[in-house]
Amino acid sequence: MYSLLICEDETLERVTLRKMIEQRYPHIMLLEDARTGKEAVQKAQQFKPDILLMDIKMPEMNGLDAQKQIIAFHPQIKTIIITAHDDFSYAHEAIKYRIFDFLLKPFSSAILYDCIDKILSTPSSRPPVQPAVAEEKTTIQEALDYINSHYLDNLQLTDVASRVHLSEKYFSRYFKEQIGQSFTEYVNQQKVYRAKSLLLHTSVPIYKIAMDLNFSDSAYFTKVFRKYEQLSPLEFRQKHRL
């Protein structure tokens, strides 16, 4: 059975969250609520909840500072942060502290349920994390290593997000913040690098290269290739091949 801890200082919002969860998830054990960031840390240490639903703006200690302490002794916890600010600086910081997702106020029960459903469908445990200072580098490096090993396998954004234990939405934003290009742009660039090698050093037909690199068709392959090289694959082969 999963257990869930709510950390919210506003009584009405805390009661509303409990009712929403009780209606949809009778099998989830709701623990005694926390009303401050310090209480969240204390109760997380006492009960080791599977899921933590926590407001980012809390008395005594904010949600991110509380999460930073919690993952030191309970790295498997899956935390959902509630915030009234659609500010990616929060998400950027949260990546380091293994925040699973954000809920932007006001949100509907459907959005909350979708977030919890994603947690329930993921493995219940995670590998131990490194200290928070090194966490961000570890996360992006793990993602890049996985992409570079699997970009020819029809890799999807959701595959990599799951690999690094982040929601698809926030992994997408985090990846672009760190790398300077979107996930799709990065994958296509790796495919173009591979295509250039095949064009220069083999006689493989262009349509076959497109298929091998998992492009939908030769026309789309040509469009992507031209974006990075300002030449079509055929023009590139004719210009650079000896």
Backbone bond lengths (Angstrom), bond angles and torsions (degrees), N, CA, C in turn:
res aa  C-N    CA-C-N  psi(-1)  N-CA   C-N-CA  omega(-1)  CA-C   N-CA-C  phi
1 M - - - 1.466 - - 1.522 110.06 -
2 Y 1.325 115.72 134.48 1.457 120.73 176.03 1.529 110.02 -77.76
3 S 1.323 115.48 149.02 1.461 120.68 173.70 1.523 108.64 -120.74
4 L 1.336 115.81 149.46 1.460 120.73 -175.30 1.522 109.92 -136.72
5 L 1.318 115.39 135.26 1.461 122.55 178.06 1.523 109.04 -114.38
6 I 1.336 116.24 128.19 1.460 122.10 175.83 1.523 108.80 -100.87
7 C 1.324 116.15 129.86 1.463 121.26 176.42 1.525 107.79 -122.40
8 E 1.327 116.20 104.76 1.466 122.54 -175.13 1.524 108.23 -153.88
9 D 1.339 116.86 128.25 1.461 119.37 -176.36 1.524 113.37 -84.46
10 E 1.338 118.12 -18.71 1.458 121.39 178.93 1.533 109.82 -85.94
11 T 1.331 116.74 119.98 1.462 121.26 -174.61 1.525 112.50 -59.29
12 L 1.329 117.59 -46.74 1.460 120.99 -177.83 1.523 111.23 -61.24
13 E 1.313 116.91 -44.00 1.462 119.85 -179.77 1.522 110.98 -67.72
14 R 1.320 116.46 -36.56 1.463 120.65 179.06 1.532 110.61 -64.32
15 V 1.320 116.57 -44.43 1.465 121.22 178.99 1.527 110.64 -65.17
16 T 1.320 116.39 -41.21 1.466 120.67 179.67 1.520 111.26 -62.23
17 L 1.319 116.75 -43.14 1.463 120.59 178.85 1.527 111.06 -62.19
18 R 1.317 116.68 -42.30 1.469 120.05 179.56 1.527 110.88 -61.29
19 K 1.327 116.84 -44.26 1.465 120.51 -179.07 1.530 111.08 -64.02
20 M 1.324 116.10 -42.35 1.465 120.01 179.82 1.524 110.79 -60.79
21 I 1.319 116.44 -42.59 1.467 120.41 -177.62 1.529 110.93 -72.80
22 E 1.326 117.07 -40.94 1.465 120.68 179.76 1.526 111.75 -61.97
23 Q 1.328 116.87 -36.99 1.461 120.59 -178.71 1.522 112.33 -67.34
24 R 1.316 116.87 -37.50 1.467 121.14 -174.17 1.530 112.71 -95.18
25 Y 1.338 116.78 -31.90 1.466 120.02 -171.69 1.536 111.39 -127.48
26 P 1.314 117.87 72.30 1.469 119.48 179.51 1.528 112.71 -64.55
27 H 1.340 116.47 -18.98 1.462 120.62 -178.76 1.526 112.35 -85.82
28 I 1.335 118.48 -7.28 1.462 121.29 177.02 1.526 109.21 -89.87
29 M 1.308 116.41 128.54 1.459 121.05 179.42 1.527 109.26 -84.18
30 L 1.331 116.24 116.96 1.457 121.29 178.10 1.524 109.33 -86.88
31 L 1.321 115.82 122.07 1.454 121.34 -179.05 1.523 110.63 -84.21
32 E 1.307 115.89 173.01 1.464 121.06 176.63 1.522 109.34 -62.43
33 D 1.344 116.41 129.89 1.462 121.03 -175.00 1.527 112.64 -64.62
34 A 1.333 114.43 153.80 1.467 121.63 170.73 1.521 107.94 -107.96
35 R 1.331 116.17 145.17 1.465 120.92 -176.39 1.524 113.06 -114.13
36 T 1.317 116.87 -8.08 1.463 121.80 177.73 1.520 109.07 -138.92
37 G 1.328 115.66 165.86 1.456 119.15 177.23 1.515 112.41 -62.28
38 K 1.333 116.49 -38.91 1.467 119.95 179.21 1.523 111.05 -65.44
39 E 1.336 116.42 -39.51 1.466 119.72 177.12 1.522 110.73 -63.32
40 A 1.327 116.89 -37.31 1.462 120.42 178.81 1.524 110.41 -59.90
41 V 1.328 116.50 -43.98 1.465 120.73 178.81 1.527 110.23 -63.55
42 Q 1.324 116.70 -45.58 1.466 120.97 -178.38 1.526 111.84 -62.87
43 K 1.339 116.08 -45.87 1.463 119.46 -177.46 1.529 111.46 -72.50
44 A 1.318 116.83 -33.15 1.463 119.38 176.20 1.522 110.47 -64.69
45 Q 1.323 116.08 -38.11 1.461 119.88 178.38 1.524 111.04 -70.04
46 Q 1.318 116.20 -34.83 1.460 120.87 -178.74 1.526 112.57 -74.74
47 F 1.354 116.65 -44.73 1.463 120.28 -171.11 1.529 114.50 -104.14
48 K 1.327 118.16 -17.24 1.466 122.69 -177.19 1.541 111.40 50.19
49 P 1.334 118.11 60.21 1.469 120.38 -178.31 1.528 111.89 -66.38
50 D 1.327 115.67 153.42 1.464 120.33 176.16 1.523 110.92 -77.18
51 I 1.345 115.85 -35.34 1.462 121.77 -176.30 1.523 108.88 -128.44
52 L 1.323 115.82 137.63 1.463 121.73 176.15 1.524 108.46 -123.60
53 L 1.323 116.20 123.04 1.465 122.87 177.62 1.523 106.38 -109.74
54 M 1.337 117.44 108.99 1.462 120.34 -166.98 1.524 112.34 -136.40
55 D 1.330 115.28 132.29 1.460 121.39 173.89 1.528 108.54 -70.63
56 I 1.330 116.09 141.95 1.463 119.02 -178.87 1.525 111.71 -75.62
57 K 1.343 116.92 -27.98 1.464 120.93 -178.43 1.522 108.83 -102.25
58 M 1.340 115.33 100.61 1.457 121.03 -174.55 1.525 110.59 -128.65
59 P 1.343 117.64 151.51 1.467 120.00 174.16 1.529 110.95 -64.87
60 E 1.319 115.75 151.26 1.468 124.65 174.18 1.529 113.70 72.76
61 M 1.337 117.26 -40.86 1.461 120.85 -178.25 1.523 108.14 -158.88
62 N 1.342 118.03 130.30 1.463 118.24 -178.82 1.528 111.29 -75.42
63 G 1.328 115.16 169.04 1.454 120.48 -173.76 1.517 114.53 -61.12
64 L 1.333 117.48 -39.25 1.459 119.73 -179.03 1.524 111.84 -69.11
65 D 1.336 116.62 -39.57 1.467 119.42 177.52 1.529 110.55 -65.40
66 A 1.335 115.81 -38.26 1.466 119.29 177.29 1.529 110.35 -64.46
67 Q 1.326 116.45 -44.13 1.461 120.26 179.90 1.527 111.38 -62.11
68 K 1.317 116.54 -38.29 1.466 120.83 178.85 1.522 110.71 -57.96
69 Q 1.334 116.66 -40.89 1.466 120.28 178.86 1.526 111.35 -73.66
70 I 1.325 116.26 -38.23 1.464 120.37 -175.21 1.524 111.89 -65.06
71 I 1.340 117.49 -43.03 1.470 118.24 -176.69 1.525 112.00 -69.27
72 A 1.333 117.08 -14.58 1.462 119.54 177.49 1.524 111.09 -66.92
73 F 1.347 116.97 -32.18 1.462 119.74 179.76 1.530 113.09 -114.55
74 H 1.340 116.97 -10.66 1.471 120.05 -178.78 1.532 109.51 -141.99
75 P 1.329 117.86 69.06 1.473 121.31 -173.71 1.523 114.44 -66.99
76 Q 1.341 118.24 -16.87 1.463 120.19 -178.02 1.526 113.36 -80.66
77 I 1.321 118.20 -10.38 1.461 120.90 -174.85 1.527 111.22 -61.74
78 K 1.319 115.87 143.62 1.463 122.01 177.70 1.525 107.34 -110.56
79 T 1.310 115.60 109.34 1.463 121.58 -171.66 1.522 111.61 -106.35
80 I 1.324 114.77 132.78 1.463 122.57 173.63 1.524 106.94 -110.76
81 I 1.316 116.23 122.71 1.462 121.19 -179.97 1.530 109.55 -96.68
82 I 1.325 115.50 134.00 1.464 121.89 175.68 1.524 107.86 -101.73
83 T 1.319 116.81 129.12 1.461 120.19 -177.93 1.518 110.69 -142.55
84 A 1.317 115.47 151.78 1.464 121.04 175.68 1.516 110.97 -97.18
85 H 1.332 117.29 1.97 1.462 121.26 -174.73 1.520 110.24 -118.99
86 D 1.329 116.47 121.92 1.464 121.33 176.09 1.525 108.03 -86.34
87 D 1.319 115.02 69.67 1.464 121.84 -173.66 1.517 108.63 -121.92
88 F 1.342 117.58 117.04 1.457 119.82 -175.63 1.525 112.62 -68.54
89 S 1.326 117.97 -14.41 1.460 118.35 176.63 1.526 110.11 -61.30
90 Y 1.336 116.71 -32.80 1.459 119.95 174.91 1.526 110.16 -65.62
91 A 1.316 115.61 -47.26 1.461 119.67 -178.76 1.521 110.75 -62.94
92 H 1.324 116.17 -38.86 1.461 121.03 179.39 1.528 110.40 -59.54
93 E 1.337 116.61 -45.58 1.456 120.44 177.19 1.526 110.99 -67.16
94 A 1.328 115.17 -38.96 1.462 119.63 -174.62 1.521 112.76 -65.06
95 I 1.323 117.74 -28.63 1.458 120.47 178.89 1.525 110.27 -55.98
96 K 1.321 116.28 -38.90 1.462 120.57 -177.43 1.523 111.76 -66.51
97 Y 1.323 115.61 -25.33 1.459 119.65 -173.33 1.522 112.78 -109.90
98 R 1.328 116.37 20.81 1.462 122.61 172.45 1.526 113.71 60.31
99 I 1.332 117.01 38.57 1.460 120.07 171.73 1.525 108.01 -69.83
100 F 1.321 116.83 130.35 1.464 119.83 -178.28 1.520 111.68 -75.63
101 D 1.348 116.78 -42.79 1.461 119.63 -179.22 1.522 109.76 -164.60
102 F 1.342 114.57 168.35 1.455 122.44 176.18 1.524 109.57 -114.72
103 L 1.322 116.42 146.89 1.460 122.47 169.77 1.523 106.96 -119.25
104 L 1.317 115.98 121.45 1.459 121.39 -178.29 1.526 109.69 -92.71
105 K 1.328 116.47 121.39 1.464 121.25 178.68 1.528 110.48 -68.71
106 P 1.335 117.16 144.35 1.468 127.43 -10.68 1.528 109.84 -80.69
107 F 1.309 117.81 146.17 1.460 120.89 179.50 1.527 109.38 -127.63
108 S 1.313 115.45 153.69 1.461 121.11 -179.03 1.524 110.56 -86.71
109 S 1.311 115.77 166.16 1.463 120.01 176.45 1.523 110.44 -62.64
110 A 1.339 116.89 -33.38 1.469 120.34 -179.40 1.527 111.14 -62.45
111 I 1.329 116.80 -39.46 1.468 120.49 179.44 1.526 110.37 -67.76
112 L 1.328 116.62 -42.06 1.461 120.17 177.09 1.524 110.55 -62.00
113 Y 1.328 116.85 -45.04 1.461 120.85 -178.86 1.527 111.37 -63.30
114 D 1.320 116.13 -39.36 1.461 119.68 179.20 1.525 110.71 -61.68
115 C 1.320 115.90 -40.58 1.462 120.84 -179.86 1.533 111.02 -66.46
116 I 1.321 116.67 -45.62 1.466 120.25 -179.97 1.528 110.57 -67.16
117 D 1.330 116.85 -38.09 1.468 120.09 178.14 1.524 111.03 -59.68
118 K 1.331 116.49 -38.54 1.464 119.92 178.35 1.528 110.67 -63.37
119 I 1.322 116.11 -39.77 1.463 119.84 178.42 1.523 110.57 -64.46
120 L 1.319 116.20 -44.28 1.460 120.32 -177.52 1.525 112.13 -66.33
121 S 1.325 116.65 -21.95 1.465 119.99 -179.12 1.524 112.69 -92.15
122 T 1.341 117.41 -3.23 1.462 120.90 178.38 1.518 109.50 -98.27
123 P 1.342 117.43 162.46 1.465 119.47 177.16 1.520 110.94 -55.57
124 S 1.321 116.31 145.43 1.464 120.63 -174.00 1.511 113.52 -77.40
125 S 1.323 117.27 -9.03 1.463 118.84 179.69 1.512 109.86 -133.80
126 R 1.322 115.34 160.27 1.450 122.53 178.74 1.513 109.31 -128.94
127 P 1.333 117.16 157.60 1.458 118.67 176.18 1.512 110.71 -67.84
128 P 1.326 118.05 155.22 1.464 120.27 178.10 1.516 110.71 -56.98
129 V 1.320 116.05 143.45 1.457 120.36 -179.24 1.516 110.25 -98.63
130 Q 1.322 115.14 157.47 1.450 121.48 176.05 1.524 108.95 -80.55
131 P 1.325 118.84 168.74 1.462 120.22 175.59 1.513 111.27 -53.40
132 A 1.335 116.32 150.94 1.462 121.20 -171.23 1.517 113.17 -58.01
133 V 1.316 118.84 -33.16 1.462 120.94 -177.21 1.520 111.14 -60.85
134 A 1.338 116.69 -36.19 1.459 120.28 -177.74 1.514 112.78 -93.37
135 E 1.342 118.13 -4.71 1.453 121.51 -170.62 1.518 113.23 -63.95
136 E 1.345 117.21 -42.43 1.450 119.82 -175.30 1.522 110.79 -63.85
137 K 1.314 116.59 -45.11 1.454 120.24 178.78 1.518 110.76 -62.58
138 T 1.320 117.10 -40.74 1.453 121.08 179.51 1.522 110.87 -62.91
139 T 1.312 117.79 -42.39 1.459 121.94 -178.38 1.520 111.35 -63.55
140 I 1.314 117.91 -49.89 1.462 119.96 -177.57 1.520 110.71 -69.39
141 Q 1.327 117.36 -35.46 1.462 119.34 179.56 1.517 110.88 -68.10
142 E 1.339 116.28 -39.09 1.465 119.71 177.14 1.525 110.39 -62.45
143 A 1.334 115.80 -41.40 1.466 120.08 178.98 1.528 110.89 -63.40
144 L 1.325 117.01 -46.26 1.467 120.77 -178.72 1.527 111.49 -64.84
145 D 1.321 115.99 -41.30 1.468 119.35 178.67 1.525 110.81 -60.65
146 Y 1.325 115.49 -41.20 1.466 119.61 -179.39 1.529 110.74 -68.24
147 I 1.327 116.67 -43.37 1.468 120.37 178.94 1.520 110.61 -61.75
148 N 1.324 116.69 -46.32 1.460 120.47 -176.74 1.525 112.67 -65.06
149 S 1.326 116.29 -22.59 1.469 120.26 178.82 1.524 112.80 -91.23
150 H 1.351 117.33 -16.99 1.463 119.59 -172.23 1.529 114.43 -129.76
151 Y 1.333 118.44 9.94 1.463 118.63 -174.09 1.527 113.16 -66.87
152 L 1.325 117.95 -15.72 1.465 120.58 177.04 1.526 112.35 -88.39
153 D 1.331 117.11 -0.64 1.467 121.41 -174.47 1.524 112.99 -102.59
154 N 1.316 117.84 33.73 1.466 121.50 -178.13 1.524 110.58 55.14
155 L 1.319 115.67 45.93 1.460 122.84 -175.77 1.523 111.34 -66.51
156 Q 1.339 116.29 137.13 1.458 122.11 179.19 1.529 110.22 -113.49
157 L 1.322 115.34 155.52 1.464 120.74 178.50 1.521 111.42 -55.42
158 T 1.317 116.54 -42.04 1.464 120.15 -178.01 1.524 112.24 -62.89
159 D 1.345 117.29 -30.10 1.462 120.81 178.36 1.524 111.12 -64.16
160 V 1.334 115.90 -44.09 1.462 120.18 -177.31 1.526 110.51 -74.03
161 A 1.338 116.82 -39.92 1.465 120.35 177.86 1.524 110.42 -58.58
162 S 1.323 116.28 -43.05 1.461 120.68 178.17 1.522 110.93 -64.45
163 R 1.315 115.97 -37.02 1.466 121.10 -179.11 1.529 111.74 -60.74
164 V 1.338 116.42 -38.44 1.468 120.17 -177.86 1.528 111.94 -101.97
165 H 1.348 116.65 12.23 1.468 122.70 172.11 1.528 113.20 63.21
166 L 1.339 116.13 43.47 1.455 121.20 176.70 1.521 109.13 -127.32
167 S 1.329 116.18 156.05 1.455 118.65 175.14 1.527 108.82 -69.24
168 E 1.317 115.99 153.36 1.461 121.08 -176.80 1.525 111.59 -59.80
169 K 1.336 116.50 -42.72 1.463 120.97 -176.48 1.525 111.67 -61.56
170 Y 1.322 116.28 -48.07 1.462 118.41 -175.63 1.514 112.82 -79.47
171 F 1.336 117.17 -27.30 1.459 117.94 173.83 1.521 110.14 -65.16
172 S 1.339 116.92 -39.70 1.463 120.79 179.37 1.523 110.94 -59.08
173 R 1.323 116.47 -46.20 1.465 120.68 -179.24 1.526 111.02 -69.58
174 Y 1.311 116.23 -41.07 1.466 121.36 179.43 1.526 110.94 -62.86
175 F 1.331 116.63 -44.11 1.460 120.95 -178.51 1.531 110.38 -60.42
176 K 1.320 116.54 -45.62 1.462 119.57 -179.20 1.520 111.21 -66.42
177 E 1.328 117.18 -36.54 1.459 121.27 177.77 1.526 111.04 -62.62
178 Q 1.328 116.85 -40.26 1.460 121.26 -175.87 1.528 113.32 -81.31
179 I 1.324 117.14 -39.94 1.461 121.53 -171.79 1.525 112.39 -97.23
180 G 1.331 116.67 -24.13 1.455 119.87 -179.96 1.511 114.01 88.62
181 Q 1.317 117.45 6.28 1.456 122.14 175.49 1.520 107.98 -151.58
182 S 1.315 115.66 161.22 1.458 119.35 -177.66 1.527 110.68 -72.40
183 F 1.323 114.94 166.15 1.462 120.57 177.16 1.529 110.67 -56.95
184 T 1.332 117.26 -46.88 1.468 121.15 -178.71 1.520 111.25 -62.96
185 E 1.320 116.90 -41.48 1.462 120.42 179.10 1.524 110.93 -62.98
186 Y 1.322 115.91 -41.85 1.466 119.25 -179.46 1.530 110.99 -64.89
187 V 1.330 116.49 -45.83 1.465 120.18 179.99 1.525 110.57 -62.24
188 N 1.323 116.73 -44.20 1.467 119.53 179.12 1.521 111.63 -62.48
189 Q 1.321 116.56 -36.45 1.461 119.77 178.49 1.527 111.18 -64.44
190 Q 1.334 116.81 -40.31 1.467 119.71 177.26 1.528 110.69 -64.27
191 K 1.322 116.20 -37.29 1.462 120.00 178.18 1.527 111.29 -66.39
192 V 1.323 116.30 -38.10 1.464 120.12 178.61 1.529 110.42 -65.60
193 Y 1.336 117.38 -40.55 1.466 120.21 176.20 1.530 110.37 -57.28
194 R 1.325 115.37 -44.44 1.465 120.43 179.54 1.526 110.59 -66.10
195 A 1.324 116.40 -40.92 1.465 120.68 -179.94 1.527 111.26 -62.33
196 K 1.320 117.17 -40.64 1.465 120.97 179.95 1.524 110.98 -59.75
197 S 1.321 116.31 -41.36 1.457 119.90 178.66 1.531 111.06 -64.05
198 L 1.323 116.20 -42.64 1.464 120.16 179.72 1.530 111.27 -67.20
199 L 1.311 116.73 -38.40 1.468 120.57 179.71 1.525 111.63 -66.42
200 L 1.324 116.27 -36.44 1.464 120.59 -176.44 1.524 113.01 -82.26
201 H 1.315 117.02 -34.11 1.462 119.61 -168.10 1.523 114.90 -115.01
202 T 1.329 117.81 1.49 1.466 120.54 177.20 1.527 109.16 -136.75
203 S 1.319 114.38 172.33 1.468 120.48 175.60 1.525 111.23 -109.38
204 V 1.322 116.45 20.15 1.463 120.89 179.81 1.528 109.04 -60.48
205 P 1.336 118.19 130.07 1.470 120.48 179.22 1.526 111.48 -59.01
206 I 1.313 115.99 150.51 1.462 120.77 -176.22 1.526 111.49 -62.15
207 Y 1.326 117.34 -39.03 1.469 118.84 179.86 1.528 110.84 -63.51
208 K 1.358 116.42 -33.31 1.463 120.54 179.86 1.531 110.39 -72.60
209 I 1.325 117.22 -37.28 1.463 120.61 176.09 1.529 109.57 -61.59
210 A 1.330 115.91 -43.23 1.471 120.26 178.43 1.526 110.73 -58.97
211 M 1.320 117.04 -43.35 1.467 121.30 179.36 1.527 110.94 -65.28
212 D 1.329 116.21 -45.72 1.466 120.60 -177.89 1.525 112.32 -63.28
213 L 1.326 116.30 -29.47 1.460 120.80 -179.78 1.530 112.51 -91.63
214 N 1.323 116.04 7.22 1.468 122.23 176.09 1.525 113.73 64.56
215 F 1.335 116.91 33.48 1.459 119.79 168.30 1.529 107.68 -82.27
216 S 1.324 116.40 149.04 1.463 120.03 -175.48 1.523 112.20 -63.96
217 D 1.336 116.83 -34.09 1.464 120.80 176.84 1.531 108.95 -163.31
218 S 1.326 116.02 173.33 1.463 120.97 -177.01 1.523 112.16 -65.45
219 A 1.328 116.49 -33.92 1.465 119.66 -178.99 1.525 110.97 -64.44
220 Y 1.331 116.51 -43.13 1.462 119.46 179.36 1.530 110.44 -68.58
221 F 1.315 116.72 -39.01 1.464 120.77 175.95 1.530 110.31 -57.93
222 T 1.324 116.56 -45.55 1.465 121.05 179.62 1.525 111.06 -62.41
223 K 1.323 116.56 -41.22 1.466 121.07 179.66 1.525 110.94 -62.07
224 V 1.334 116.81 -46.00 1.467 120.82 -179.87 1.524 110.47 -66.69
225 F 1.319 116.75 -44.00 1.463 120.87 -178.76 1.528 110.74 -60.77
226 R 1.318 116.18 -43.73 1.464 120.46 -179.09 1.533 111.26 -64.22
227 K 1.321 117.04 -33.05 1.462 121.15 179.44 1.525 111.09 -58.90
228 Y 1.336 117.09 -38.74 1.462 120.61 -176.68 1.522 113.64 -92.92
229 E 1.327 117.66 -28.69 1.468 120.37 -173.37 1.527 114.01 -113.42
230 Q 1.336 117.34 -6.03 1.467 122.51 -178.03 1.534 112.51 58.83
231 L 1.310 116.02 18.17 1.462 123.20 176.12 1.520 108.35 -139.85
232 S 1.323 116.55 153.38 1.460 118.94 171.90 1.527 108.21 -75.46
233 P 1.330 119.25 163.38 1.468 120.25 176.87 1.531 112.57 -56.11
234 L 1.326 117.11 -40.89 1.466 120.27 179.51 1.522 110.75 -65.08
235 E 1.327 117.36 -44.44 1.467 121.16 178.96 1.525 110.90 -62.95
236 F 1.329 116.31 -39.37 1.464 120.56 178.79 1.525 110.35 -63.40
237 R 1.322 116.54 -45.11 1.469 120.66 -179.83 1.527 110.88 -63.12
238 Q 1.300 117.06 -43.71 1.467 121.01 -178.67 1.524 111.91 -67.94
239 K 1.311 117.31 -34.66 1.467 121.07 -176.32 1.521 112.63 -78.13
240 H 1.333 117.20 -38.41 1.461 119.86 -169.73 1.525 114.84 -106.02
241 R 1.301 117.44 -17.38 1.462 118.24 -177.58 1.519 110.11 -81.47
242 L 1.328 116.26 134.68 1.470 121.30 -179.44 1.517 110.68 -73.70
